[in-house]
Amino acid sequence: MRLKPEKRKGQHFAIDETLLQSIVKASYISTEDVVLEIGGGLGTLSEQILAEKPRRFIVVEKDPRLAEFRVASFPAHPMCK
């Protein structure tokens, strides 16, 4: 499935690995944290966050096509229920 950001919705998909790692590093995520990601998009930041093994991870995605993509992309992860 090829998904493009909808500019009218203000969507921008962060895909630069260095940027994503910088965001996560600056967040100081620990295994005791509950992390909330608003507008999870394609899941590139989510993957970086999950690598830090937070206690709980919640993603809110308003766009139905992205929500469907996310459910299909992360089905086996224990935090994806």
C-alpha positions, 0 to 999 in steps of 0.5 A: 500500500502506497500512502502519501501525506495529505497536506490539507490535513497537515500530515508530514511523514518523518522518515529521516533515521537521524531525525527519528533517533534524535527525537527518541534520544531527547525524550529519555524514554525508560521502561517505566514510561507510558508514551503517547504518540499523536498522529503515528503516520507510517510508524517510523517514529513508533518503531524507534519508541518501541525499541526503547521498551516503554511500559506502555505505548499508545498511538492515536491516529485519526486518518482511517487509511493510516490507522488500517495500515498501522494495524496491519504493520504492527500485528505481532507486537505485544503492545498492539492490541 
